[in-house]
Amino acid sequence: KEANKLFLFPDGAKCQVENANAFAVDTQGRPTTAEGNIQAMYRFHCDGAKSARIDKLGLRFGDQVPGLEKLTLQATTEKGEVAQELSPANGDVTL
């Protein structure tokens, strides 16, 4: 719910959440109200991006989502796509 606490942008990036959507899915990727995986999509707008290059991103989901063991990240940037598996101990991504 509080994406600004999950994502750490470089100083000066001035990023704000434009859209956040998260829901539980079953093993086939269908939405469910039972236990399952969490699928989330976030979109940010960064006003300071021209003066502060965003070449890395920190994800601090361990504090915000207790019990989460791993996270599969898929991101699209101007340079292309990034895919990485993250854990609470290793949540830094180079873009």
Residue frames as qw, qx, qy, qz and C-alpha x, y, z in Angstrom:
[[0.000, 0.883, 0.469, 0.000, 0.00, 0.00, 0.00],
 [0.168, -0.940, 0.130, 0.267, 2.89, 2.36, 0.66],
 [0.848, 0.426, 0.052, 0.310, 5.09, 1.99, -2.40],
 [0.170, 0.875, -0.274, 0.362, 7.25, 4.94, -1.35],
 [0.565, -0.631, 0.503, -0.174, 8.50, 2.79, 1.57],
 [0.939, 0.081, 0.325, 0.075, 9.23, -0.21, -0.66],
 [0.715, 0.526, 0.121, 0.445, 11.35, 1.54, -3.29],
 [0.398, -0.750, 0.080, 0.522, 14.48, 3.61, -2.69],
 [0.606, 0.734, 0.138, 0.275, 15.47, 5.88, -5.57],
 [0.588, 0.102, -0.124, 0.792, 18.76, 7.80, -5.90],
 [0.164, -0.628, -0.301, 0.699, 18.88, 11.18, -4.16],
 [0.074, 0.428, -0.225, -0.872, 17.37, 13.96, -6.25],
 [0.047, 0.168, 0.875, 0.452, 15.16, 11.67, -8.36],
 [0.352, 0.141, 0.243, -0.893, 11.92, 13.07, -6.83],
 [0.279, -0.088, -0.866, -0.405, 9.84, 10.00, -7.70],
 [0.503, 0.011, 0.409, -0.762, 6.14, 9.77, -6.89],
 [0.315, 0.183, 0.931, 0.028, 3.79, 6.81, -7.27],
 [0.356, 0.104, -0.351, -0.860, 1.47, 7.19, -10.26],
 [0.833, -0.071, -0.268, -0.478, -0.19, 3.80, -9.95],
 [0.086, -0.335, 0.900, -0.264, 0.05, 0.85, -7.55],
 [0.839, -0.028, -0.164, -0.517, -1.83, -2.42, -7.84],
 [0.056, 0.334, -0.924, 0.178, -1.27, -5.61, -5.84],
 [0.831, -0.096, 0.031, -0.547, -3.34, -8.79, -5.49],
 [0.525, -0.295, 0.797, -0.044, -2.99, -12.49, -4.64],
 [0.679, 0.377, -0.434, -0.457, -2.82, -15.05, -7.45],
 [0.926, -0.169, 0.322, -0.098, -2.95, -18.84, -7.46],
 [0.586, -0.338, 0.601, 0.425, -0.29, -21.07, -9.05],
 [0.511, 0.464, 0.594, 0.413, -1.84, -20.48, -12.51],
 [0.214, 0.028, 0.092, 0.972, -1.72, -16.69, -12.09],
 [0.251, -0.607, -0.563, -0.501, -5.46, -16.26, -11.55],
 [0.198, -0.469, 0.321, -0.799, -6.63, -13.79, -8.87],
 [0.603, -0.308, -0.735, 0.033, -7.63, -15.51, -5.64],
 [0.412, -0.741, 0.126, -0.515, -8.76, -14.67, -2.12],
 [0.939, -0.325, -0.043, 0.108, -6.95, -17.71, -0.71],
 [0.481, -0.678, 0.399, 0.387, -3.24, -17.91, 0.07],
 [0.794, 0.504, 0.224, 0.256, -1.02, -17.62, -2.94],
 [0.551, 0.030, 0.100, 0.828, 1.58, -15.48, -4.61],
 [0.044, 0.818, 0.233, -0.523, 1.38, -11.71, -4.66],
 [0.509, 0.405, 0.399, 0.647, 1.43, -9.98, -8.02],
 [0.125, -0.830, -0.217, 0.498, 2.09, -6.25, -7.93],
 [0.511, 0.492, 0.289, 0.643, 2.63, -3.53, -10.49],
 [0.256, -0.767, -0.179, 0.560, 3.94, -0.04, -9.73],
 [0.482, 0.617, 0.238, 0.575, 4.37, 3.00, -11.94],
 [0.399, -0.653, -0.160, 0.623, 6.41, 6.02, -10.83],
 [0.388, 0.840, 0.118, 0.360, 6.94, 9.48, -12.28],
 [0.659, -0.409, -0.080, 0.626, 10.30, 11.07, -11.45],
 [0.175, 0.977, 0.121, -0.007, 10.53, 14.86, -11.84],
 [0.244, -0.852, 0.418, 0.199, 14.21, 15.07, -10.99],
 [0.917, 0.083, 0.348, 0.175, 15.22, 12.26, -13.34],
 [0.580, 0.762, -0.045, 0.284, 17.05, 14.62, -15.74],
 [0.015, -0.828, 0.438, -0.349, 19.33, 15.90, -12.99],
 [0.493, -0.425, 0.722, -0.234, 19.57, 12.63, -11.03],
 [0.519, 0.277, -0.729, -0.349, 20.29, 9.58, -13.14],
 [0.810, -0.220, 0.363, -0.406, 18.31, 6.55, -12.02],
 [0.531, 0.458, -0.704, -0.116, 20.73, 3.71, -12.58],
 [0.307, -0.017, -0.914, 0.266, 19.90, 1.68, -9.49],
 [0.589, -0.441, -0.168, -0.656, 16.93, 0.99, -7.28],
 [0.035, 0.175, -0.873, 0.453, 16.61, -0.39, -3.78],
 [0.647, -0.349, -0.456, -0.502, 13.68, -2.58, -2.77],
 [0.033, -0.264, 0.738, -0.620, 13.05, -2.87, 0.96],
 [0.671, -0.237, -0.429, -0.557, 10.17, -5.32, 1.02],
 [0.520, -0.058, -0.785, 0.331, 11.45, -7.29, 4.05],
 [0.014, -0.096, -0.504, 0.858, 10.24, -4.57, 6.44],
 [0.451, 0.102, -0.055, -0.885, 6.95, -3.91, 4.64],
 [0.848, 0.045, -0.318, -0.420, 5.92, -7.49, 3.80],
 [0.374, -0.491, 0.753, -0.230, 7.03, -9.75, 6.68],
 [0.761, 0.041, 0.634, -0.130, 7.41, -13.41, 5.72],
 [0.697, 0.692, -0.082, -0.170, 8.11, -12.70, 2.06],
 [0.820, -0.290, 0.379, 0.315, 10.95, -15.01, 1.00],
 [0.429, -0.086, 0.512, 0.739, 11.72, -13.94, -2.54],
 [0.363, 0.752, 0.192, -0.515, 10.66, -11.51, -5.19],
 [0.585, 0.223, 0.552, 0.551, 10.89, -11.88, -8.94],
 [0.056, 0.726, 0.042, -0.684, 11.44, -8.45, -10.45],
 [0.505, 0.411, 0.546, 0.527, 10.65, -7.55, -14.04],
 [0.028, -0.785, -0.123, 0.607, 11.27, -3.93, -15.04],
 [0.585, 0.579, 0.361, 0.439, 11.27, -2.03, -18.30],
 [0.256, -0.733, 0.035, 0.629, 13.57, 0.96, -18.77],
 [0.419, 0.819, -0.192, -0.342, 14.85, 3.03, -21.69],
 [0.027, -0.579, 0.797, 0.170, 17.78, 0.59, -21.91],
 [0.540, 0.049, -0.788, -0.290, 15.53, -2.49, -22.11],
 [0.799, -0.447, -0.207, -0.346, 14.15, -5.07, -19.73],
 [0.036, 0.475, -0.767, 0.430, 15.61, -6.23, -16.41],
 [0.859, -0.296, -0.301, -0.289, 14.71, -9.51, -14.68],
 [0.233, 0.423, -0.721, 0.497, 16.13, -10.48, -11.30],
 [0.692, -0.483, -0.534, -0.054, 15.25, -12.59, -8.26],
 [0.002, -0.600, 0.380, -0.704, 15.54, -10.64, -5.02],
 [0.602, -0.389, -0.665, 0.209, 15.44, -11.53, -1.32],
 [0.353, -0.920, -0.169, -0.033, 15.03, -9.43, 1.83],
 [0.647, -0.545, 0.203, 0.493, 18.84, -9.55, 2.27],
 [0.345, -0.127, 0.508, 0.778, 19.53, -8.61, -1.38],
 [0.303, 0.748, 0.568, -0.159, 17.09, -6.03, -2.71],
 [0.028, -0.716, 0.228, 0.659, 19.34, -3.82, -4.84],
 [0.710, 0.498, 0.470, 0.162, 18.84, -3.66, -8.60],
 [0.221, -0.433, 0.358, 0.797, 21.13, -2.11, -11.20],
 [0.572, 0.675, 0.393, -0.250, 19.17, -0.66, -14.12]]
